[in-house]
Every structure is written in structure tokens, then in C-alpha cells.
Amino acid sequence: MLLFRWAILLLLLTAAVSFALFVGTGLAGYKAFGLRTLKWTLLAAGCFFAVLILERLA
């Protein structure tokens, strides 16, 4: 579980830095990378919460 928490935290930090670089430079590549990272972050968070819910039910 600790691994999932760190992975989600690092993915969120990566997305935030990418969006900050997009605002600073205006390059669309940073925005696209940030959106892809955010998508995978939400997927990882969904899996994390699904595991927590399944542990509560069992």
C-alpha cells in the first residue's frame, strides 16, 4: 500500500511540474505529458481505492 501511495504522490508531482513548465514556456508538449500523467494517476488512484474497498468487504 505504501508503494501505491508514493507512486500516486510522485505522479501528481510530475503532472504539476509539467503543467508549471507549460505555463512558463507555452510548449504544448508539456501540457500533453501532464494530461497523460494525470490520466495514469487517476487510474492508479482508482485501483488503490478499489483495493481498499475490497479489503473492507472481505
Distance bins in CASP14 RR format, pairs under 12 A and 6 or more apart:
PFRMAT RR
TARGET T0000
AUTHOR 0000-0000-0000
RMODE 2
METHOD distances of the structure
MODEL  1
1 7 0 0 0 0 0 1 0 0 0 0 0
1 8 0 0 0 0 0 1 0 0 0 0 0
1 47 0 0 0 0 0 1 0 0 0 0 0
1 48 1 0 0 1 0 0 0 0 0 0 0
1 49 0 0 0 0 0 1 0 0 0 0 0
1 51 1 0 0 1 0 0 0 0 0 0 0
1 52 0 0 0 0 1 0 0 0 0 0 0
1 55 0 0 0 0 1 0 0 0 0 0 0
2 8 0 0 0 0 0 1 0 0 0 0 0
2 9 0 0 0 0 0 1 0 0 0 0 0
2 48 0 0 0 0 0 1 0 0 0 0 0
3 9 0 0 0 0 0 1 0 0 0 0 0
3 10 0 0 0 0 0 1 0 0 0 0 0
3 44 0 0 0 0 0 1 0 0 0 0 0
3 47 0 0 0 0 0 1 0 0 0 0 0
3 48 0 0 0 0 1 0 0 0 0 0 0
3 51 0 0 0 0 0 1 0 0 0 0 0
4 10 0 0 0 0 0 1 0 0 0 0 0
4 11 0 0 0 0 0 1 0 0 0 0 0
4 41 0 0 0 0 0 1 0 0 0 0 0
4 43 0 0 0 0 0 1 0 0 0 0 0
4 44 1 0 0 1 0 0 0 0 0 0 0
4 45 0 0 0 0 1 0 0 0 0 0 0
4 46 0 0 0 0 1 0 0 0 0 0 0
4 47 1 0 0 1 0 0 0 0 0 0 0
4 48 1 0 1 0 0 0 0 0 0 0 0
4 49 0 0 0 0 1 0 0 0 0 0 0
4 50 0 0 0 0 0 1 0 0 0 0 0
4 51 1 0 0 1 0 0 0 0 0 0 0
4 52 0 0 0 0 1 0 0 0 0 0 0
5 11 0 0 0 0 0 1 0 0 0 0 0
5 12 0 0 0 0 0 1 0 0 0 0 0
5 44 0 0 0 0 0 1 0 0 0 0 0
5 45 0 0 0 0 1 0 0 0 0 0 0
5 48 1 0 0 1 0 0 0 0 0 0 0
5 49 0 0 0 0 0 1 0 0 0 0 0
5 51 0 0 0 0 0 1 0 0 0 0 0
5 52 0 0 0 0 0 1 0 0 0 0 0
6 12 0 0 0 0 0 1 0 0 0 0 0
6 13 0 0 0 0 0 1 0 0 0 0 0
6 44 0 0 0 0 0 1 0 0 0 0 0
6 48 0 0 0 0 0 1 0 0 0 0 0
7 13 0 0 0 0 0 1 0 0 0 0 0
7 14 0 0 0 0 0 1 0 0 0 0 0
7 37 0 0 0 0 0 1 0 0 0 0 0
7 40 0 0 0 0 1 0 0 0 0 0 0
7 41 0 0 0 0 1 0 0 0 0 0 0
7 43 0 0 0 0 0 1 0 0 0 0 0
7 44 1 0 1 0 0 0 0 0 0 0 0
7 45 0 0 0 0 1 0 0 0 0 0 0
7 47 0 0 0 0 0 1 0 0 0 0 0
7 48 0 0 0 0 1 0 0 0 0 0 0
8 14 0 0 0 0 0 1 0 0 0 0 0
8 15 0 0 0 0 0 1 0 0 0 0 0
8 37 0 0 0 0 0 1 0 0 0 0 0
8 38 0 0 0 0 0 1 0 0 0 0 0
8 40 0 0 0 0 1 0 0 0 0 0 0
8 41 1 0 0 1 0 0 0 0 0 0 0
8 42 0 0 0 0 1 0 0 0 0 0 0
8 43 0 0 0 0 0 1 0 0 0 0 0
8 44 1 0 1 0 0 0 0 0 0 0 0
8 45 1 0 1 0 0 0 0 0 0 0 0
8 46 0 0 0 0 1 0 0 0 0 0 0
8 47 0 0 0 0 1 0 0 0 0 0 0
8 48 1 0 0 1 0 0 0 0 0 0 0
8 49 0 0 0 0 0 1 0 0 0 0 0
9 15 0 0 0 0 0 1 0 0 0 0 0
9 16 0 0 0 0 0 1 0 0 0 0 0
9 41 0 0 0 0 1 0 0 0 0 0 0
9 44 0 0 0 0 0 1 0 0 0 0 0
9 45 0 0 0 0 0 1 0 0 0 0 0
9 48 0 0 0 0 0 1 0 0 0 0 0
10 16 0 0 0 0 0 1 0 0 0 0 0
10 17 0 0 0 0 0 1 0 0 0 0 0
10 37 0 0 0 0 1 0 0 0 0 0 0
10 40 0 0 0 0 0 1 0 0 0 0 0
10 41 0 0 0 0 1 0 0 0 0 0 0
10 44 0 0 0 0 0 1 0 0 0 0 0
11 17 0 0 0 0 0 1 0 0 0 0 0
11 18 0 0 0 0 0 1 0 0 0 0 0
11 33 0 0 0 0 0 1 0 0 0 0 0
11 34 0 0 0 0 1 0 0 0 0 0 0
11 36 0 0 0 0 0 1 0 0 0 0 0
11 37 1 0 1 0 0 0 0 0 0 0 0
11 38 1 0 0 1 0 0 0 0 0 0 0
11 39 0 0 0 0 1 0 0 0 0 0 0
11 40 1 0 0 1 0 0 0 0 0 0 0
11 41 1 1 0 0 0 0 0 0 0 0 0
11 42 0 0 0 0 1 0 0 0 0 0 0
11 43 0 0 0 0 1 0 0 0 0 0 0
11 44 1 0 0 1 0 0 0 0 0 0 0
11 45 0 0 0 0 1 0 0 0 0 0 0
11 48 0 0 0 0 0 1 0 0 0 0 0
12 18 0 0 0 0 0 1 0 0 0 0 0
12 19 0 0 0 0 0 1 0 0 0 0 0
12 34 0 0 0 0 0 1 0 0 0 0 0
12 37 0 0 0 0 1 0 0 0 0 0 0
12 38 0 0 0 0 1 0 0 0 0 0 0
12 40 0 0 0 0 0 1 0 0 0 0 0
12 41 1 0 1 0 0 0 0 0 0 0 0
12 42 0 0 0 0 1 0 0 0 0 0 0
12 44 0 0 0 0 1 0 0 0 0 0 0
12 45 0 0 0 0 1 0 0 0 0 0 0
13 19 0 0 0 0 0 1 0 0 0 0 0
13 20 0 0 0 0 0 1 0 0 0 0 0
13 34 0 0 0 0 0 1 0 0 0 0 0
13 37 0 0 0 0 1 0 0 0 0 0 0
13 38 0 0 0 0 0 1 0 0 0 0 0
13 41 0 0 0 0 1 0 0 0 0 0 0
14 20 0 0 0 0 0 1 0 0 0 0 0
14 21 0 0 0 0 0 1 0 0 0 0 0
14 30 0 0 0 0 0 1 0 0 0 0 0
14 33 0 0 0 0 1 0 0 0 0 0 0
14 34 1 0 0 1 0 0 0 0 0 0 0
14 35 0 0 0 0 0 1 0 0 0 0 0
14 36 0 0 0 0 0 1 0 0 0 0 0
14 37 1 0 1 0 0 0 0 0 0 0 0
14 38 0 0 0 0 1 0 0 0 0 0 0
14 40 0 0 0 0 1 0 0 0 0 0 0
14 41 0 0 0 0 1 0 0 0 0 0 0
14 44 0 0 0 0 0 1 0 0 0 0 0
15 21 0 0 0 0 0 1 0 0 0 0 0
15 22 0 0 0 0 0 1 0 0 0 0 0
15 30 0 0 0 0 0 1 0 0 0 0 0
15 31 0 0 0 0 0 1 0 0 0 0 0
15 32 0 0 0 0 0 1 0 0 0 0 0
15 33 0 0 0 0 1 0 0 0 0 0 0
15 34 1 0 1 0 0 0 0 0 0 0 0
15 35 0 0 0 0 1 0 0 0 0 0 0
15 36 0 0 0 0 1 0 0 0 0 0 0
15 37 1 0 1 0 0 0 0 0 0 0 0
15 38 1 0 1 0 0 0 0 0 0 0 0
15 39 0 0 0 0 1 0 0 0 0 0 0
15 40 0 0 0 0 1 0 0 0 0 0 0
15 41 1 0 0 1 0 0 0 0 0 0 0
15 42 0 0 0 0 1 0 0 0 0 0 0
15 44 0 0 0 0 0 1 0 0 0 0 0
15 45 0 0 0 0 0 1 0 0 0 0 0
16 22 0 0 0 0 0 1 0 0 0 0 0
16 23 0 0 0 0 0 1 0 0 0 0 0
16 30 0 0 0 0 0 1 0 0 0 0 0
16 33 0 0 0 0 0 1 0 0 0 0 0
16 34 0 0 0 0 1 0 0 0 0 0 0
16 37 0 0 0 0 1 0 0 0 0 0 0
16 38 0 0 0 0 1 0 0 0 0 0 0
16 41 0 0 0 0 0 1 0 0 0 0 0
17 23 0 0 0 0 0 1 0 0 0 0 0
17 24 0 0 0 0 0 1 0 0 0 0 0
17 30 0 0 0 0 1 0 0 0 0 0 0
17 33 0 0 0 0 1 0 0 0 0 0 0
17 34 0 0 0 0 1 0 0 0 0 0 0
17 37 0 0 0 0 1 0 0 0 0 0 0
17 38 0 0 0 0 0 1 0 0 0 0 0
18 24 0 0 0 0 0 1 0 0 0 0 0
18 25 0 0 0 0 0 1 0 0 0 0 0
18 26 0 0 0 0 0 1 0 0 0 0 0
18 27 0 0 0 0 0 1 0 0 0 0 0
18 28 0 0 0 0 0 1 0 0 0 0 0
18 29 0 0 0 0 1 0 0 0 0 0 0
18 30 1 0 1 0 0 0 0 0 0 0 0
18 31 1 0 0 1 0 0 0 0 0 0 0
18 32 0 0 0 0 1 0 0 0 0 0 0
18 33 1 0 1 0 0 0 0 0 0 0 0
18 34 1 1 0 0 0 0 0 0 0 0 0
18 35 0 0 0 0 1 0 0 0 0 0 0
18 36 0 0 0 0 1 0 0 0 0 0 0
18 37 1 0 0 1 0 0 0 0 0 0 0
18 38 0 0 0 0 1 0 0 0 0 0 0
18 41 0 0 0 0 0 1 0 0 0 0 0
19 25 0 0 0 0 0 1 0 0 0 0 0
19 26 0 0 0 0 0 1 0 0 0 0 0
19 27 0 0 0 0 0 1 0 0 0 0 0
19 28 0 0 0 0 0 1 0 0 0 0 0
19 29 0 0 0 0 0 1 0 0 0 0 0
19 30 1 0 0 1 0 0 0 0 0 0 0
19 31 1 0 0 1 0 0 0 0 0 0 0
19 32 0 0 0 0 0 1 0 0 0 0 0
19 33 0 0 0 0 1 0 0 0 0 0 0
19 34 1 0 1 0 0 0 0 0 0 0 0
19 35 0 0 0 0 1 0 0 0 0 0 0
19 36 0 0 0 0 0 1 0 0 0 0 0
19 37 0 0 0 0 1 0 0 0 0 0 0
19 38 0 0 0 0 1 0 0 0 0 0 0
20 26 0 0 0 0 0 1 0 0 0 0 0
20 30 0 0 0 0 1 0 0 0 0 0 0
20 31 0 0 0 0 0 1 0 0 0 0 0
20 33 0 0 0 0 0 1 0 0 0 0 0
20 34 0 0 0 0 0 1 0 0 0 0 0
21 27 1 0 0 1 0 0 0 0 0 0 0
21 28 0 0 0 0 0 1 0 0 0 0 0
21 29 0 0 0 0 1 0 0 0 0 0 0
21 30 1 0 1 0 0 0 0 0 0 0 0
21 31 0 0 0 0 1 0 0 0 0 0 0
21 32 0 0 0 0 0 1 0 0 0 0 0
21 33 0 0 0 0 1 0 0 0 0 0 0
21 34 0 0 0 0 1 0 0 0 0 0 0
21 37 0 0 0 0 0 1 0 0 0 0 0
22 28 1 0 0 1 0 0 0 0 0 0 0
22 29 1 0 0 1 0 0 0 0 0 0 0
22 30 1 1 0 0 0 0 0 0 0 0 0
22 31 1 0 1 0 0 0 0 0 0 0 0
22 32 0 0 0 0 1 0 0 0 0 0 0
22 33 0 0 0 0 1 0 0 0 0 0 0
22 34 1 0 0 1 0 0 0 0 0 0 0
22 35 0 0 0 0 1 0 0 0 0 0 0
22 37 0 0 0 0 0 1 0 0 0 0 0
23 30 0 0 0 0 1 0 0 0 0 0 0
23 31 0 0 0 0 1 0 0 0 0 0 0
23 34 0 0 0 0 0 1 0 0 0 0 0
24 30 0 0 0 0 1 0 0 0 0 0 0
24 31 0 0 0 0 0 1 0 0 0 0 0
25 31 0 0 0 0 0 1 0 0 0 0 0
26 32 0 0 0 0 0 1 0 0 0 0 0
27 33 0 0 0 0 1 0 0 0 0 0 0
27 34 0 0 0 0 0 1 0 0 0 0 0
28 34 0 0 0 0 0 1 0 0 0 0 0
28 35 0 0 0 0 0 1 0 0 0 0 0
29 35 0 0 0 0 1 0 0 0 0 0 0
29 36 0 0 0 0 1 0 0 0 0 0 0
29 37 0 0 0 0 0 1 0 0 0 0 0
30 36 0 0 0 0 0 1 0 0 0 0 0
30 37 0 0 0 0 0 1 0 0 0 0 0
31 37 0 0 0 0 0 1 0 0 0 0 0
31 38 0 0 0 0 0 1 0 0 0 0 0
32 38 0 0 0 0 0 1 0 0 0 0 0
32 39 0 0 0 0 0 1 0 0 0 0 0
33 39 0 0 0 0 0 1 0 0 0 0 0
33 40 0 0 0 0 0 1 0 0 0 0 0
34 40 0 0 0 0 1 0 0 0 0 0 0
34 41 0 0 0 0 1 0 0 0 0 0 0
34 42 0 0 0 0 0 1 0 0 0 0 0
35 41 0 0 0 0 0 1 0 0 0 0 0
35 42 0 0 0 0 0 1 0 0 0 0 0
36 42 0 0 0 0 0 1 0 0 0 0 0
36 43 0 0 0 0 0 1 0 0 0 0 0
37 43 0 0 0 0 0 1 0 0 0 0 0
37 44 0 0 0 0 0 1 0 0 0 0 0
38 44 0 0 0 0 0 1 0 0 0 0 0
38 45 0 0 0 0 0 1 0 0 0 0 0
39 45 0 0 0 0 0 1 0 0 0 0 0
39 46 0 0 0 0 0 1 0 0 0 0 0
40 46 0 0 0 0 0 1 0 0 0 0 0
40 47 0 0 0 0 0 1 0 0 0 0 0
41 47 0 0 0 0 0 1 0 0 0 0 0
41 48 0 0 0 0 0 1 0 0 0 0 0
42 48 0 0 0 0 0 1 0 0 0 0 0
42 49 0 0 0 0 0 1 0 0 0 0 0
43 49 0 0 0 0 0 1 0 0 0 0 0
43 50 0 0 0 0 0 1 0 0 0 0 0
44 50 0 0 0 0 0 1 0 0 0 0 0
44 51 0 0 0 0 0 1 0 0 0 0 0
45 51 0 0 0 0 0 1 0 0 0 0 0
45 52 0 0 0 0 0 1 0 0 0 0 0
46 52 0 0 0 0 1 0 0 0 0 0 0
46 53 0 0 0 0 1 0 0 0 0 0 0
46 54 0 0 0 0 0 1 0 0 0 0 0
47 53 0 0 0 0 0 1 0 0 0 0 0
47 54 0 0 0 0 0 1 0 0 0 0 0
48 54 0 0 0 0 0 1 0 0 0 0 0
48 55 0 0 0 0 0 1 0 0 0 0 0
49 55 0 0 0 0 0 1 0 0 0 0 0
49 56 0 0 0 0 0 1 0 0 0 0 0
50 56 0 0 0 0 0 1 0 0 0 0 0
50 57 0 0 0 0 0 1 0 0 0 0 0
51 57 0 0 0 0 0 1 0 0 0 0 0
51 58 0 0 0 0 0 1 0 0 0 0 0
52 58 0 0 0 0 0 1 0 0 0 0 0
END
